Every structure is written in C-alpha cells, then in structure tokens.
Amino acid sequence: MTTQIEFSLPPYPAGFHLITETIVKRLPQLPDRGIVNIFIKHTSAGLTINENADSTVRTDFQKFITKLIPFVPYFEHTLEGNDDMTAHIKSSLIGQSVTIPITNRKLNLGTWQGIYLCEFRNNGGSRNIVVSIIE
C-alpha cells in the first residue's frame, strides 16, 4: 500500500536547513515497516541527509557549495535573477529526493542524521514537498 501527501515548507534563506522535525510533524501514522521517499518539486533547491547535531556542518556545506559553484556573470540563464542558473546546477548535484526506511513506525535515521532543505536561491519562496510512504 502507498500513501502520498503533499505540503509546502515556508520560505528559507539560501543555505542548508535542518527540516527533520518539520517533515515528521506532517507525516500520517507510519506503517511498522516500509520506505519513505521525500521529494522536492523544484529545480533550484534540493534535499539531502547529513549531520543533525552541529549547525556548523550546515554552515560549512553552504561555504563549500558557494565556493564550488559561485555566482558568476557568464551564465546565460538568468530569467529569475543572477542566482538562477547556479541554483539549478547545485540542485542537480545535490538531488531532489531522499529515501528513508521505516522501522517500528518511525523514520530509521541514524543517531546523527537529519533531513536538510538545501535552498540555493536568495529568495526561493515556499517549497512544495511530496512524501510517498510505501508499506
């Protein structure tokens, strides 16, 4: 059996944001075992799983991705601003979904794992999330 829900996250500034609790609060009762796929419906933001305890990890991710793919004036695709194309490239590198096992009706994340919203636009706005729960 598959259940699917969709909701919006509030706007976040550019950066890596821990959203695990926000996601968990929106989930219906989970099955005893299964899989959750969390998908972001945007081409200028992404999702990943990483360190959930030390906020400097998220700061360092932001520093690294900005250095790896800086805002530069040579991109042609700037319809929505100078950060448009760099956001698309970053999103493609990070990805738009994460898959997490369900065990005992809970997301089976590791002790130090959390779900990140990776916002690559300076003003990305609210972001739409689709969660598929597969029993």
Backbone as a chain_set.jsonl record, in Angstrom:
{"seq": "MTTQIEFSLPPYPAGFHLITETIVKRLPQLPDRGIVNIFIKHTSAGLTINENADSTVRTDFQKFITKLIPFVPYFEHTLEGNDDMTAHIKSSLIGQSVTIPITNRKLNLGTWQGIYLCEFRNNGGSRNIVVSIIE", "coords": {"N": [[0.837, -1.181, 0.0], [0.461, 2.259, -0.743], [0.83, 5.535, 0.448], [0.356, 8.976, -0.083], [1.353, 12.288, 0.491], [1.203, 15.856, 0.209], [2.733, 18.975, 0.793], [3.59, 22.37, 1.73], [6.683, 23.953, 2.468], [7.711, 26.674, 4.537], [9.185, 29.803, 3.344], [12.741, 29.811, 3.167], [15.982, 31.232, 3.801], [18.837, 31.336, 1.534], [20.842, 28.475, 1.92], [21.617, 25.65, 4.073], [19.267, 23.794, 5.705], [17.987, 22.289, 8.594], [15.33, 20.179, 8.544], [14.018, 18.023, 9.617], [12.204, 17.608, 11.845], [10.066, 19.216, 11.02], [9.203, 17.815, 8.769], [8.543, 15.286, 9.927], [6.425, 15.989, 11.625], [4.404, 16.432, 9.784], [3.764, 13.992, 8.761], [1.523, 11.201, 8.303], [0.33, 8.507, 10.452], [2.839, 6.13, 10.484], [3.57, 2.993, 8.803], [4.456, -0.221, 10.285], [6.763, -1.223, 9.063], [8.599, -0.134, 6.178], [9.118, 2.204, 3.504], [10.019, 5.596, 3.095], [9.791, 8.139, 0.77], [10.956, 11.307, 0.128], [10.363, 14.14, -1.677], [11.299, 17.061, -3.403], [9.661, 19.552, -5.21], [11.082, 21.25, -7.045], [13.516, 23.046, -9.032], [15.598, 24.494, -8.114], [16.371, 23.997, -5.587], [17.197, 21.534, -3.093], [17.338, 18.265, -1.498], [18.897, 16.566, 1.186], [20.581, 14.217, 3.354], [22.242, 14.518, 6.408], [24.586, 15.397, 9.022], [23.021, 16.11, 12.119], [23.423, 17.401, 14.524], [25.434, 19.391, 14.969], [25.424, 22.636, 14.043], [27.373, 23.911, 12.554], [28.124, 22.221, 10.542], [26.165, 22.525, 8.576], [26.638, 25.191, 7.922], [29.219, 24.952, 6.883], [28.69, 23.303, 4.664], [27.261, 25.17, 3.115], [29.266, 27.115, 2.665], [31.084, 25.556, 1.179], [29.569, 24.708, -1.132], [28.989, 27.167, -2.259], [31.528, 28.097, -2.884], [32.322, 26.111, -4.66], [30.452, 26.383, -6.74], [30.184, 29.324, -7.651], [28.409, 32.509, -7.746], [28.461, 33.766, -10.853], [29.005, 35.978, -13.643], [28.791, 34.835, -16.224], [26.805, 33.011, -16.943], [24.039, 32.302, -19.038], [21.349, 31.781, -18.51], [19.351, 33.575, -16.761], [16.797, 34.338, -16.08], [15.28, 34.53, -13.749], [16.91, 35.903, -12.076], [20.33, 36.584, -10.989], [21.211, 34.423, -9.501], [19.967, 32.245, -10.545], [20.795, 30.183, -12.527], [23.029, 29.082, -11.219], [21.745, 28.029, -8.99], [20.227, 25.996, -10.185], [22.247, 24.243, -11.067], [23.465, 23.504, -8.624], [21.281, 22.248, -7.418], [20.967, 20.034, -9.118], [23.329, 18.66, -8.548], [23.072, 18.009, -5.793], [20.499, 16.821, -5.58], [16.966, 15.919, -5.663], [15.515, 14.316, -3.923], [15.138, 12.153, -1.039], [15.407, 8.935, 0.41], [14.16, 6.971, 2.992], [14.279, 4.327, 5.338], [11.513, 2.837, 7.091], [11.026, 1.83, 10.361], [9.507, 0.176, 12.977], [7.39, 2.029, 12.969], [8.636, 4.507, 12.715], [10.866, 6.956, 11.218], [13.834, 5.565, 10.172], [16.403, 6.836, 10.792], [19.924, 7.439, 11.27], [21.627, 8.033, 14.407], [22.908, 10.561, 14.28], [21.81, 11.728, 12.053], [20.001, 13.933, 9.92], [17.36, 15.494, 8.018], [17.925, 17.696, 5.414], [16.843, 20.752, 4.01], [18.029, 22.135, 1.145], [18.523, 25.15, 0.208], [18.975, 27.047, -2.578], [18.496, 29.483, -3.725], [18.446, 33.04, -3.317], [16.023, 34.203, -2.717], [13.989, 32.046, -2.627], [11.387, 31.369, -1.944], [8.345, 29.664, -0.798], [8.48, 26.079, -0.608], [7.471, 23.138, -2.296], [6.684, 19.941, -1.161], [6.594, 16.454, -1.671], [5.606, 13.528, -0.148], [5.999, 10.129, -0.21], [4.787, 7.185, 1.088], [5.578, 3.936, 1.47], [4.407, 0.815, 2.077]], "CA": [[0.0, 0.0, 0.0], [1.203, 3.514, -0.815], [0.16, 6.763, 0.846], [1.124, 10.13, -0.556], [0.893, 13.595, 0.954], [1.938, 16.995, -0.34], [2.609, 20.183, 1.61], [4.582, 23.41, 1.442], [7.556, 24.474, 3.515], [7.796, 28.135, 4.477], [10.43, 30.264, 2.719], [14.003, 29.8, 3.918], [17.055, 31.919, 3.076], [19.824, 30.443, 0.933], [21.604, 27.742, 2.92], [21.253, 24.271, 4.389], [18.377, 23.937, 6.853], [17.527, 21.04, 9.174], [13.866, 20.184, 8.493], [13.535, 16.7, 10.017], [11.004, 17.71, 12.685], [9.002, 19.77, 10.189], [8.707, 16.701, 7.95], [7.931, 14.272, 10.793], [5.143, 16.506, 12.119], [3.409, 16.401, 8.702], [3.521, 12.616, 8.33], [0.477, 10.427, 8.97], [0.897, 7.362, 11.17], [3.644, 5.305, 9.585], [3.431, 1.55, 8.994], [5.508, -0.834, 11.101], [7.951, -1.27, 8.204], [8.371, 0.39, 4.838], [10.055, 3.178, 2.945], [9.504, 6.94, 2.842], [10.52, 8.948, -0.196], [10.639, 12.726, 0.27], [10.729, 14.742, -2.958], [11.043, 18.498, -3.505], [9.185, 19.815, -6.569], [11.725, 22.481, -7.508], [14.794, 22.855, -9.718], [16.607, 25.39, -7.544], [16.548, 23.594, -4.186], [17.426, 20.101, -3.024], [17.222, 17.587, -0.209], [19.957, 15.609, 1.494], [20.643, 13.773, 4.748], [23.578, 14.645, 6.967], [24.759, 15.696, 10.456], [21.902, 16.858, 12.687], [23.723, 17.914, 15.863], [26.292, 20.576, 14.965], [24.987, 23.541, 12.973], [28.486, 24.343, 11.709], [28.156, 21.361, 9.361], [25.328, 23.172, 7.568], [27.373, 26.395, 7.503], [30.324, 24.51, 6.03], [28.094, 22.9, 3.387], [26.96, 26.391, 2.368], [30.54, 27.691, 2.222], [31.664, 24.705, 0.146], [28.802, 24.735, -2.377], [29.131, 28.507, -2.821], [32.863, 28.17, -3.481], [32.338, 25.184, -5.789], [29.633, 26.956, -7.813], [29.936, 30.721, -7.247], [27.618, 33.358, -8.64], [29.354, 34.351, -11.852], [28.196, 36.657, -14.657], [28.818, 34.276, -17.566], [25.657, 32.162, -17.257], [23.015, 32.934, -19.867], [20.022, 31.573, -17.933], [19.195, 34.472, -15.606], [15.426, 34.849, -16.149], [14.763, 34.815, -12.406], [17.951, 36.538, -11.277], [21.71, 36.128, -11.189], [21.449, 33.146, -8.82], [19.08, 31.242, -11.149], [21.487, 29.034, -13.103], [23.842, 28.413, -10.19], [20.821, 27.238, -8.165], [19.886, 24.781, -10.933], [23.404, 23.336, -11.047], [23.582, 22.986, -7.259], [20.17, 21.326, -7.217], [21.268, 18.8, -9.839], [24.388, 17.938, -7.834], [22.579, 17.508, -4.506], [19.359, 15.941, -5.831], [15.66, 16.385, -5.234], [14.793, 13.396, -3.044], [15.818, 11.251, -0.117], [14.623, 7.754, 0.754], [14.488, 6.579, 4.369], [13.494, 3.177, 5.781], [10.621, 2.948, 8.251], [11.139, 0.697, 11.272], [8.712, 0.394, 14.2], [6.55, 3.219, 12.759], [9.447, 5.733, 12.758], [11.943, 7.059, 10.245], [15.007, 4.873, 10.717], [17.613, 7.63, 10.57], [20.99, 7.229, 12.233], [21.64, 8.93, 15.562], [23.362, 11.906, 13.933], [21.311, 12.082, 10.727], [18.825, 14.777, 9.783], [16.975, 15.85, 6.655], [18.222, 19.093, 5.095], [16.423, 21.509, 2.839], [19.159, 22.85, 0.572], [17.944, 26.279, -0.53], [20.039, 27.631, -3.384], [18.107, 30.812, -4.19], [18.404, 34.065, -2.273], [14.604, 34.375, -2.402], [13.355, 30.899, -3.276], [9.971, 31.254, -1.618], [7.946, 28.385, -0.195], [8.885, 24.91, -1.415], [6.494, 22.061, -2.237], [7.244, 18.625, -0.827], [5.733, 15.282, -1.815], [6.088, 12.401, 0.64], [5.367, 8.852, -0.547], [5.022, 6.186, 2.133], [5.355, 2.634, 0.842], [4.387, -0.264, 3.065]], "C": [[0.887, 1.251, 0.0], [0.295, 4.66, -0.384], [1.008, 7.918, 0.356], [0.491, 11.412, -0.018], [1.759, 14.668, 0.303], [1.684, 18.2, 0.551], [3.702, 21.156, 1.221], [5.4, 23.726, 2.676], [7.515, 25.996, 3.436], [9.088, 28.544, 3.768], [11.607, 30.196, 3.693], [15.015, 30.625, 3.133], [17.989, 30.885, 2.434], [20.635, 29.785, 2.045], [21.064, 26.339, 3.098], [20.509, 24.291, 5.717], [17.875, 22.566, 7.309], [16.0, 21.08, 9.265], [13.256, 18.853, 8.947], [12.231, 16.798, 10.803], [9.82, 18.27, 11.911], [8.377, 18.674, 9.338], [7.946, 15.714, 8.818], [6.561, 14.728, 11.288], [4.041, 16.435, 11.067], [3.026, 14.98, 8.286], [2.294, 12.025, 9.028], [1.133, 9.304, 9.77], [1.607, 6.465, 10.167], [3.377, 3.83, 9.834], [4.585, 1.021, 9.854], [6.833, -0.877, 10.345], [7.6, -0.7, 6.846], [9.465, 1.352, 4.429], [9.318, 4.509, 2.804], [10.409, 7.588, 1.799], [10.031, 10.375, -0.048], [11.221, 13.436, -0.944], [10.385, 16.225, -2.938], [10.75, 18.825, -4.968], [9.768, 21.11, -7.134], [13.072, 22.168, -8.134], [15.888, 23.772, -9.189], [16.769, 25.176, -6.046], [16.745, 22.087, -4.194], [17.186, 19.571, -1.631], [18.42, 16.661, -0.036], [19.839, 15.223, 2.967], [22.074, 13.916, 5.214], [23.489, 14.963, 8.452], [23.62, 16.563, 11.009], [22.221, 17.543, 14.013], [24.481, 19.247, 15.847], [25.946, 21.467, 13.776], [26.132, 24.019, 12.084], [28.653, 23.437, 10.485], [27.346, 22.0, 8.238], [25.979, 24.447, 7.045], [28.507, 26.023, 6.557], [29.827, 23.99, 4.681], [27.837, 24.132, 2.523], [28.235, 27.043, 1.837], [31.114, 26.888, 1.056], [30.907, 24.829, -1.177], [28.897, 26.094, -3.055], [30.498, 28.689, -3.474], [32.951, 27.281, -4.726], [31.6, 25.769, -6.996], [29.272, 28.383, -7.417], [28.985, 31.425, -8.221], [28.596, 34.054, -9.58], [28.512, 34.916, -12.994], [28.14, 35.977, -16.026], [27.659, 33.345, -17.896], [24.62, 32.939, -18.047], [21.626, 32.857, -19.24], [19.89, 32.383, -16.63], [17.782, 35.057, -15.55], [14.879, 35.254, -14.777], [15.827, 35.432, -11.5], [19.309, 35.922, -11.518], [22.002, 34.789, -10.521], [20.669, 31.99, -9.452], [19.839, 30.014, -11.635], [22.361, 28.327, -12.073], [22.963, 27.567, -9.281], [20.441, 25.942, -8.875], [21.033, 23.771, -10.901], [23.557, 22.703, -9.666], [22.494, 21.953, -6.975], [20.423, 19.991, -7.911], [22.346, 17.983, -9.137], [23.892, 17.307, -6.541], [21.443, 16.512, -4.707], [18.079, 16.462, -5.206], [14.917, 15.433, -4.313], [15.729, 12.629, -2.131], [14.858, 10.098, 0.184], [15.118, 7.241, 2.103], [13.664, 5.349, 4.732], [12.61, 3.544, 6.982], [10.792, 1.681, 9.064], [10.388, 1.05, 12.552], [7.961, 1.727, 14.142], [7.303, 4.553, 12.852], [10.439, 5.736, 11.611], [13.195, 6.472, 10.869], [16.282, 5.603, 10.296], [18.657, 7.262, 11.613], [20.954, 8.292, 13.321], [21.968, 10.363, 15.174], [22.859, 12.357, 12.566], [20.055, 12.947, 10.811], [18.586, 15.099, 8.329], [17.219, 17.347, 6.472], [17.404, 19.563, 3.891], [17.65, 22.284, 2.388], [18.572, 23.946, -0.317], [19.067, 27.001, -1.251], [19.695, 28.995, -3.956], [18.143, 31.788, -3.016], [16.977, 34.312, -1.807], [13.808, 33.278, -3.079], [11.866, 30.77, -3.015], [9.646, 29.926, -0.963], [8.276, 27.241, -1.166], [7.878, 23.787, -1.195], [7.184, 20.715, -2.098], [6.187, 17.564, -1.059], [6.389, 14.143, -1.033], [5.292, 11.161, 0.232], [5.783, 7.826, 0.494], [4.618, 4.844, 1.545], [5.477, 1.554, 1.909], [4.99, -1.515, 2.493]], "O": [[1.926, 1.29, 0.659], [-0.861, 4.742, -0.8], [2.236, 7.848, 0.377], [-0.725, 11.598, -0.064], [2.895, 14.416, -0.097], [0.563, 18.422, 1.007], [4.624, 20.815, 0.479], [4.878, 23.763, 3.791], [7.301, 26.547, 2.356], [9.99, 27.722, 3.608], [11.472, 30.488, 4.881], [14.915, 30.708, 1.909], [17.93, 29.7, 2.761], [21.062, 30.447, 2.991], [20.174, 25.899, 2.371], [21.042, 24.744, 6.73], [17.394, 21.776, 6.497], [15.44, 21.913, 9.978], [12.082, 18.595, 8.679], [11.253, 16.135, 10.457], [8.686, 17.842, 12.124], [7.156, 18.612, 9.201], [6.821, 15.339, 8.486], [5.633, 13.923, 11.36], [2.861, 16.382, 11.416], [2.067, 14.791, 7.538], [2.047, 12.309, 10.201], [2.357, 9.169, 9.764], [1.046, 6.091, 9.138], [3.001, 3.445, 10.941], [5.558, 1.729, 10.112], [7.891, -0.604, 10.911], [6.451, -0.77, 6.409], [10.583, 1.314, 4.943], [8.143, 4.543, 2.44], [11.633, 7.585, 1.93], [8.827, 10.63, -0.094], [12.42, 13.348, -1.21], [9.298, 16.604, -2.503], [11.498, 18.426, -5.86], [9.036, 21.961, -7.639], [13.697, 21.157, -7.814], [16.983, 23.824, -9.75], [17.242, 26.056, -5.327], [16.484, 21.434, -5.205], [16.872, 20.32, -0.705], [18.892, 16.05, -0.994], [19.085, 15.836, 3.724], [23.009, 13.5, 4.53], [22.431, 14.813, 9.064], [23.295, 17.61, 10.447], [21.351, 18.211, 14.573], [24.181, 20.135, 16.646], [26.157, 21.079, 12.627], [25.889, 24.487, 10.972], [29.26, 23.846, 9.495], [27.78, 22.019, 7.086], [25.884, 24.75, 5.856], [28.731, 26.696, 5.551], [30.476, 24.214, 3.659], [28.158, 24.137, 1.335], [28.278, 27.476, 0.686], [31.573, 27.46, 0.067], [31.52, 25.032, -2.225], [28.886, 26.178, -4.283], [30.614, 29.359, -4.501], [33.575, 27.652, -5.72], [32.066, 25.663, -8.13], [28.179, 28.628, -6.906], [28.79, 30.99, -9.356], [29.447, 34.832, -9.149], [27.432, 34.4, -13.285], [27.487, 36.506, -16.926], [27.541, 32.921, -19.046], [24.354, 34.105, -17.756], [20.814, 33.765, -19.417], [20.27, 31.924, -15.553], [17.591, 36.156, -15.028], [14.108, 36.207, -14.665], [15.654, 35.473, -10.282], [19.434, 34.881, -12.162], [22.933, 34.09, -10.92], [20.709, 30.871, -8.941], [19.548, 28.903, -11.191], [22.424, 27.098, -12.058], [23.384, 26.497, -8.841], [20.343, 24.896, -8.233], [20.802, 22.574, -10.726], [23.758, 21.493, -9.556], [22.755, 20.913, -6.369], [20.125, 18.935, -7.354], [22.289, 16.754, -9.13], [24.262, 16.175, -6.228], [21.427, 15.461, -4.065], [18.102, 17.332, -4.335], [13.776, 15.716, -3.948], [16.921, 12.474, -2.397], [13.641, 10.282, 0.207], [16.319, 7.095, 2.33], [12.464, 5.321, 4.462], [12.93, 4.436, 7.768], [10.714, 0.577, 8.523], [10.615, 2.109, 13.138], [7.899, 2.46, 15.129], [6.689, 5.603, 13.043], [10.814, 4.685, 11.09], [13.573, 6.847, 11.98], [17.114, 5.076, 9.558], [18.317, 6.823, 12.711], [20.318, 9.334, 13.16], [21.355, 11.293, 15.698], [23.426, 13.278, 11.977], [19.178, 12.729, 11.646], [19.491, 14.993, 7.502], [16.771, 18.162, 7.279], [17.29, 18.859, 2.888], [18.245, 23.015, 3.179], [18.176, 23.691, -1.454], [19.997, 27.506, -0.623], [20.535, 29.608, -4.616], [17.9, 31.408, -1.87], [16.747, 34.599, -0.632], [13.037, 33.544, -4.0], [11.155, 30.128, -3.788], [10.541, 29.155, -0.616], [8.337, 27.433, -2.381], [7.479, 23.511, -0.064], [8.132, 20.398, -2.816], [5.025, 17.742, -0.694], [7.564, 13.833, -1.227], [4.064, 11.146, 0.318], [6.97, 7.623, 0.75], [3.464, 4.639, 1.17], [6.515, 1.406, 2.553], [5.061, -2.535, 3.179]]}, "num_chains": 1, "name": "protein.A"}
